[in-house]
Amino acid sequence: MRVGLSLLTLVPGEIGGAETSARGLARGLAEAGALEYVAFTPPAAPGAGEGLPEVAVPEYRNARSIPERLAAIVQATLRPERLRARFVGLEAVHYPLTIALPTLELPTAVTVHDLQHLDHPELFSRAERLWRARTHERSARNADAVIVPSQFVRRRAIELLGLAPEQVHAIPWGVDHARFRPGDDEREPFLLYPARPWPHKNHARLFQAFARLRDERPELRLVLTGAGHEGRAVPPGVEVRGLVPDDELASLYRRAACLVFPSLYEGFGQPPLEAMASATPVAASNIPAIAEVAGDAAALFEPTEPDDIAAVVSGVLDAPARFAAAGPAQARKFTWAETARRHETVYTGLA
């Protein structure tokens, strides 16, 4: 069975966890997959197949930013014929980045990472909600199989999109255990939060909680990674590192006193998983997807309450050993090989 992964809408460094999951899946399929795969990659992301055989698609516009991505998607939607010629010979196609581009007369799987625009419409403009309705929702409704990263997203997809339960498959992401692992690094007095400054990432309340923590722990720092922080004002003690390579992020995990993850909404929760794999104590939001991933290996707080964020983080800093010990065992339940195996089950079901 020959399965294609369409990665055309990938913009490196700009689409967060969706890129992590797509690359991790491709890597897992390359290492452990039993079917025949080919990854279709855009000009902006050569090598995104992560070891799978690749077909470059130069007909897709070179997009290296979110506005350019929008223009490329619109152009490809209006003129799909030249793109479709690259996909000849497949028996099924998977769109790991949600948007079915190009549409093909084949059995189809679509990944839905979350339905934030429906659960929290106040965080999106009317134009953004319409865009997601016409791309994300339409792609999911037209798919033969929908893949989601958590039981939480599965429930929401069935409820909000009207999908048949047997059509929706919850397959957790994995973690790169070779990179994100415990080490001998000495822990330093800083909290780590790897996230772009999107509204749901809740930086403002984190800053309020951090100020309270600094009153009692003046040596404490907060390190932010992820693109988009440039030029934004931050409180004293906050360091902005920007978009960092994976190896540098892994080093930060191994040196951080605690990962703090106050997000208001997630479809999965990759940073807490990476931190747990690194034996880093985790304090995170008590939202459903994070609770699924973390189990009992993280301390959870109410993300809308800065006082609760500060109190829970303080408790972890006072007694980190339990969380440092529990994290790796929880993280070992998540591997990209298992993610790939479960995707293969969906693909063979399409045939």
C-alpha positions in Angstrom: 0.0 0.0 0.0 1.4 3.4 -1.0 0.5 6.2 1.3 1.3 9.9 0.7 1.8 12.5 3.5 1.0 16.0 2.2 3.2 18.4 4.1 2.7 21.3 1.6 1.3 23.8 4.2 4.3 23.5 6.5 6.2 26.7 7.3 9.2 25.8 9.5 9.1 27.4 12.9 5.7 29.1 12.4 3.0 26.6 13.2 4.0 25.3 16.6 3.0 21.8 17.7 1.5 20.9 14.3 5.0 20.9 12.8 6.4 18.9 15.7 3.8 16.2 15.3 4.1 16.0 11.5 7.8 15.7 11.6 7.7 13.2 14.5 5.1 11.1 12.7 7.2 11.1 9.5 10.3 10.1 11.5 8.4 7.3 13.2 7.1 6.0 9.9 10.6 6.1 8.4 12.0 4.1 11.2 9.2 1.6 12.0 6.6 1.8 9.2 5.7 -1.3 7.2 3.9 0.3 4.4 5.3 2.3 1.4 5.4 6.0 2.1 6.2 9.2 0.3 6.3 12.7 1.8 5.3 15.6 -0.4 7.3 18.7 0.7 7.0 22.4 -0.1 9.9 24.6 -1.3 10.2 26.1 2.2 10.7 22.8 4.0 13.0 20.4 2.2 13.8 17.4 4.4 10.5 17.6 6.3 9.9 14.0 5.4 12.4 13.1 8.1 13.8 10.1 6.4 10.8 9.1 4.2 11.2 9.2 0.5 10.3 12.8 -0.6 8.7 14.4 -3.6 9.5 18.1 -3.8 6.5 20.1 -5.1 7.9 23.3 -6.6 4.5 24.2 -8.0 3.5 25.1 -4.5 4.4 28.7 -3.7 7.4 29.2 -1.5 5.9 30.3 1.8 8.2 31.2 4.8 5.7 33.2 6.9 2.1 32.9 8.0 0.9 35.6 5.5 2.8 33.9 2.7 1.3 30.6 3.8 -2.2 32.0 3.4 -1.4 33.3 -0.1 0.1 29.9 -1.0 -2.9 28.0 0.2 -5.3 30.3 -1.7 -3.3 30.0 -4.9 -3.1 26.2 -4.6 -6.8 25.9 -3.9 -7.7 27.9 -7.0 -5.2 26.1 -9.2 -4.7 22.5 -7.9 -4.2 20.7 -11.2 -0.4 21.0 -11.3 -0.1 19.9 -7.7 -2.3 16.9 -8.2 0.0 15.6 -11.0 2.7 15.1 -8.3 0.5 12.8 -6.3 -0.2 10.1 -8.9 0.2 6.5 -7.9 -1.0 6.7 -4.3 -3.6 4.4 -2.7 -4.3 6.8 0.3 -3.3 10.3 1.4 -2.9 11.8 4.9 -2.9 15.5 5.6 -1.1 15.8 9.0 -1.4 19.6 9.0 -5.2 19.5 8.7 -5.7 21.4 5.5 -6.5 18.9 2.6 -4.3 20.4 -0.1 -4.5 19.4 -2.8 -7.8 17.5 -2.7 -7.5 14.1 -4.3 -10.0 11.4 -5.3 -8.4 9.0 -2.8 -9.2 7.5 0.6 -8.2 10.4 2.9 -7.1 10.9 6.5 -6.9 14.3 8.1 -5.3 15.3 11.4 -7.3 17.8 13.5 -5.0 19.1 16.2 -7.6 21.1 18.1 -10.9 23.0 17.7 -9.8 26.1 19.5 -11.7 28.4 17.2 -14.9 26.8 18.1 -14.2 26.3 21.8 -12.8 29.8 22.3 -14.1 31.9 19.4 -13.4 35.1 21.4 -9.7 34.5 20.7 -10.2 34.7 16.9 -11.3 37.4 14.5 -14.4 36.7 12.4 -12.1 36.3 9.3 -10.0 33.7 11.1 -13.0 31.7 12.2 -14.4 31.7 8.6 -11.0 30.7 7.3 -10.8 27.7 9.7 -14.4 26.7 8.9 -13.6 26.6 5.2 -10.2 24.9 5.6 -9.9 22.9 8.8 -13.6 22.0 9.3 -14.3 21.2 5.7 -11.2 19.1 5.4 -12.2 17.1 8.5 -15.8 16.6 7.3 -14.8 15.4 3.9 -12.2 12.9 5.2 -12.7 9.2 5.5 -10.7 9.2 8.8 -10.0 11.9 11.2 -6.9 11.6 13.5 -6.7 13.6 16.7 -4.0 13.8 19.4 -6.1 13.3 22.5 -9.4 11.9 23.8 -10.4 15.5 24.6 -10.1 16.6 20.9 -11.9 13.4 19.9 -14.9 14.3 22.0 -14.9 17.8 20.7 -14.6 16.7 17.1 -17.6 14.4 17.5 -19.7 17.0 19.3 -18.8 20.1 17.3 -18.2 18.8 13.8 -20.9 16.0 13.9 -18.4 13.3 13.0 -19.2 9.6 13.4 -17.4 8.2 16.5 -15.9 5.3 14.5 -14.4 7.8 12.1 -12.3 9.7 14.7 -9.1 8.1 16.0 -7.3 9.4 19.1 -3.5 8.8 18.6 -1.2 10.6 21.1 2.0 12.2 19.8 5.3 10.8 20.8 8.5 12.3 22.1 12.1 12.1 20.9 13.6 10.2 23.8 17.1 10.4 22.4 17.0 14.2 22.6 14.7 14.8 25.5 16.2 12.7 28.3 17.4 13.1 31.9 21.0 14.4 32.3 23.6 15.3 34.8 23.2 19.0 34.4 22.8 21.0 37.6 19.4 22.6 38.0 19.4 26.4 37.8 16.9 28.8 39.4 14.8 29.5 36.4 11.3 28.5 35.2 11.0 27.6 31.5 8.0 28.3 29.2 8.4 27.3 25.6 5.5 28.9 23.7 4.7 31.6 21.2 2.9 34.6 22.6 -0.5 33.5 21.2 -3.5 34.7 23.4 -4.3 31.2 24.7 -0.7 30.7 25.9 -1.7 33.0 28.8 1.6 34.9 29.3 0.0 37.8 31.0 -1.3 35.8 34.0 2.1 33.9 34.1 3.8 37.3 34.5 1.5 38.1 37.4 2.2 34.8 39.0 6.0 35.2 38.4 6.0 38.6 40.1 4.5 37.0 43.2 7.1 34.2 43.1 9.9 36.8 42.8 8.8 38.5 46.0 9.8 35.4 47.9 12.5 34.1 45.5 14.4 37.2 44.1 16.9 34.9 42.4 14.3 33.2 40.2 14.2 33.8 36.5 11.6 33.0 33.8 13.0 31.9 30.4 10.7 32.2 27.4 11.4 30.5 24.1 9.5 30.5 20.8 9.2 33.0 18.0 7.1 36.1 18.3 8.3 37.6 21.5 10.6 40.1 19.8 9.8 43.7 20.8 7.3 42.8 23.5 7.8 44.3 27.0 8.5 41.7 29.7 8.8 42.1 33.5 12.0 42.1 35.5 13.6 38.6 35.7 12.1 37.4 32.4 14.6 36.4 29.6 13.4 36.0 26.0 15.5 33.5 24.0 13.3 33.3 20.9 13.1 30.3 18.6 15.9 28.0 19.7 17.2 24.7 18.1 15.9 21.5 19.6 19.2 20.7 21.2 19.3 24.0 23.0 15.7 23.5 24.1 16.7 20.0 25.5 19.5 21.6 27.4 17.1 24.2 28.9 14.8 21.4 30.0 17.7 19.6 31.8 18.8 22.8 33.6 15.4 24.3 34.5 14.1 24.1 38.0 10.6 23.7 36.6 8.6 23.8 33.4 5.6 26.1 33.9 2.9 25.7 31.3 -0.1 28.0 31.9 -1.9 27.5 28.6 -5.7 28.0 28.5 -6.2 25.5 25.7 -4.3 22.7 24.1 -5.1 19.7 21.9 -2.2 17.7 23.3 0.6 19.2 25.4 4.1 18.5 23.9 6.2 20.7 26.1 5.1 19.1 29.4 5.8 15.7 27.8 9.3 16.8 26.7 9.9 18.1 30.1 8.8 15.0 31.8 11.0 12.9 29.5 13.9 15.2 30.7 13.1 14.6 34.4 12.1 18.2 34.7 9.4 18.9 37.3 6.3 20.2 35.6 3.6 22.6 36.8 0.9 23.0 34.3 -2.7 24.0 33.6 -5.5 21.6 34.7 -7.1 21.6 31.3 -8.2 18.2 29.8 -5.5 17.6 27.2 -2.7 18.4 29.7 -4.2 16.2 32.3 -4.3 13.3 29.8 -0.7 13.6 29.0 0.7 14.3 32.4 -1.3 11.8 34.5 0.0 12.0 38.1 3.5 13.1 37.0 2.8 16.9 37.1 1.4 19.4 39.5 -1.7 21.1 38.0 -3.1 24.6 38.6 -6.1 26.7 37.6 -4.6 28.8 34.7 -7.0 31.7 35.1 -5.8 32.3 38.7 -2.3 33.9 39.0 -2.3 33.1 42.8 -2.9 29.5 42.1 -0.2 29.3 39.4 2.3 30.9 41.9 1.2 28.6 44.8 1.5 25.4 42.7 4.8 26.4 41.1 6.2 27.3 44.6 5.2 23.9 45.9 7.0 22.2 43.1 10.1 24.3 43.7 10.0 23.4 47.3 9.7 19.6 46.7 10.8 18.8 43.1 12.0 15.2 43.7 8.6 13.4 43.3 7.8 15.1 40.0 11.4 14.7 38.6 11.2 10.9 39.4 7.7 10.4 38.0 8.2 12.3 34.7 10.4 9.9 32.8 8.1 6.9 33.6 5.1 8.8 32.3 6.9 10.0 29.2 8.0 6.5 28.3 4.4 5.7 27.4 4.7 8.1 24.4 6.9 7.1 21.5 6.9 8.1 17.8 7.2 4.5 16.8 3.9 3.7 18.6 2.3 6.8 17.1 3.4 5.6 13.6 2.1 2.0 14.3 -1.3 3.3 15.2 -1.4 5.6 12.1 -0.6 2.6 10.0 -3.7 0.9 11.4 -5.8 3.8 10.2 -4.1 3.8 6.8 -4.8 0.1 6.2 -8.4 0.7 7.3 -8.7 3.2 4.6 -7.8 0.6 2.0 
